[in-house]
Amino acid sequence: MVRVFLVDDHRMLAEALTARLSATPDLWVVGQSAPQDPGLTDTAARLRPDVIVIDVEPLGPSVRGVLERLAAAWSAARIVVLTAGRGDRCAVEAARAGAAAWVSKECGAEELIGILRGVCRGHSWFPPEVLGAVLCALRDDVRRARERSGPLDVLSDRERDVLLGMTEGKRGGQIAEDLLISAQTVRTHTRSILAKLRVHSQLEAVSVACSAGLSASESPATGVLARRQDSRW
């Protein structure tokens, strides 16, 4: 029996999908939630699903962070993104966060059921229109990691932690609290980050970081940020 956790803010769609999946003998929808629910990761950990099916459209630029937190909350689950969008960038970020599949909402129920069964057997599914971009991005990530030639290699460990907080949309005070440093120190690191990356704003720095694939799992610093986040979610 495949345990499925549905995450979608369209209630009618979620209920219809629940009814369809529940009519399949080997699938069981163990719960529903909205993508923006502050207790989402706690619910995932409590329900212990085999597959998390999540609509990423409401998440905007925070897609990668949410998916990574879901994966950390219950690592045994395979994540299937259900989306109405077609953006390569979002598909790349989902893959970097560990998503096993990227499925259009235009697909039929039987196709989705087949994908859910497949990911539980260790398979992955990204449609041809985004697969090329995903493979190229992941290949470049591996090359940069091997060669240490990425644009963020000029940053210190602590500067990477500060930049990571910026990519997650956190303000200076929250970054300071997470890293157990002062707000002034965060401002100092921020100025250094902008200078080293040769950009003129935090928005540009975040764009560089996202293009380089910066994520919590890649941050090599003390681990304070990760521990504080784990205790909060």
N, C-alpha and C positions, 0 to 999 in steps of 0.2 A: 504494500500500500504506500503510495507516494503522498506525503503530507505537504499541502500547498498553503502558503500564506499570501493573500492578495493585498497589495498596497495600491490603492487608487482612490482619488478624491471624487470620482464620478460614481455616486452611490448606485444609480440604476444599472450602469455598466457592470459594476462589481457584483451586484446581486444576480444579474443575468449570467455573468461568467461563473459565479459560484454554483448556480443551478445547473449549468451545462457541465461543469467539471464534476460536480457531485453525482451526476448521472452516469459517470464512467466508473466501472467497478474498482479499478485500481488507483483512483485518485480521491483524495479527501481534503476538502478545504477546511483547514483548522482555525482560520480566523481572517478578519479583514481589518484594514486600517487606512488612514490617509497618509500620504507622503510627508506632510508637514506636522504630523502628530509628534509632540515632544517626547512621548513615551514609546516611539516606534521601535527603537532598539531593545528596550526592555521587553516589549511584547514579543519580538522575534526570539529573544533568548528564552522567554517563558514557554512559547509554543513549540519551539524546536522543530521547525519545518524542514523538509527535505529540499524544498524549492521555495524561493521568495520571488513572486511575480510583482514587479513594481512599475508603475507609470512614472516616468521621470519628467514629464512635461512641466508639472508645477514646481519643480526644484530649481529650474534656471541654472545659474552657474555653480550651484552647490551640489550638482549631481555626483561628482566623484567623491566628495566628502561623505555624503549620505550613504552611498553604496559601500564605501570603506568601513564606515561605522557599523553598518548592518553585517558585513562580513566578519568584523571583529566581534560583534555581539554573539553570533552563532556561526562559527566557522564551518560547521558541517553542511550548511545550506548552500545550494547552488542558486545564483541570482540570475533571473531572467528579466530583462528589460522589455516592457510592453510600451510602445510609443507611437504617437501619430506623426512624429517628426521624422525628417530625413537627413538631418545634419551630420556630416562626417565627424565634426569636432566632438559632438556629444557622444557619438558611438566610440570614438577613440578614448575619451575619458572614462566611459563605462568599462571598456576593455581593460584599461589601466587599473581600474578599481577592482577587477576580478570578475566582472560579469561573464557568465557562461553563454548567454544568448542575447540577441537584439532582435526583437520581433515587432513587426508592424501591426498596428491595430486593424489594418485592413485584411490581415490573414484570416483564414477560416478557423473554426473551432477545432476541427480535426488536425490541422497543421500544428496549432498550438499544443494540443494534447501530445502529438508525436514529439515535439520539441521538449516538452516537460519530461516525457519518458526518457528521451535521449540524454538530456543533461544529467539525469540521475544515473546513467550508465557511463558517465564521464565524457560525453560528447559536448561539443560547442556548436553554436549556430550564429553566424553573422551573414546577412544577405549580401549578394554580390555587389550591390550599389555602395556599400560601406566597407566591405571586407578589404578592399585594396588599401584604403586609407588607414584602417586599423593595423594591417600587417606592416605597412611602411612605418607607421609611428612606433610600433613595438620594436621593430628592427632597429630603428634609430635610437631608441632608448637603450637597447642592448649595446649598440656600438659606442654610445656616449659613456655608458657605465664602464665598458672595457677600456676605452681610451682615455677616460677622464678628460674629455674634450668638450664637455657641455658648457653652455653659457653660465651656469651657476657654480662652476668649479672655482671661480675667483672669490667666492664668498666663504667666510668662516663658518664653522658649525653653528654658532649662535646666530649669525646673520641668516642662515638658512632656516632656522627655527622661527625667527621673526617674520621672514618672508612667507613661510608656510602659514603662519597666523593671518597674514594679510590676504593670502589666496582664499582662506576660509571666511573672509569677510569680517574679521574681528577688528575692533578698534584697538588703539594703542594701550589703553588701560587694561583691556581684557587679555591682550598678549602678555603684558607685564605680569598680570596675576598668574596666568598659566605657566610662565617661565620663571616665576619667583624672582623677578628683577624689577627695577624701578621704571616708571613711565619715561623718565629722562633717558635712561639707558636704551629703551626701545626707540626713542627719537634719534639717539645717536646712531644706533644700528641702522635705522631707516635711512638716514642721510648717507651712511656708508654704502648701503645697498644700492641706492640710486646712482651714486658716483661710480661704483664698480661695474654696474650693469650699463652705465652710460645712458640712462633714461632720465626723464625730467619729472615724473610723477609716480605715485604708488600704483596707479592704474596701469601704467606701462610696465612697471616692475612685475605686477601680477600677471600680465599678459606674457611676459618673458618666462616667468616661472611655470605657468600652465603649459606653454609650448614645450618647455623642457621636461615636463612630466613630473614636477615636484609633488610628492605626496608624503603623508605622515610616516609611511613605512620606509621612506628613503632618507629621512632626516637622521644624521649620524651623531647628533649631539647627546646631551646627558640623559635623555629619555624622560625628563621631568614633564614635558608637555604631554607625552603619551600617557604617563601615569595619571596625571591630573584629569585628562579627558576620560580615561577608562573609569575613573571613580565617579565621574559626573553622569555618564550615560547608562 
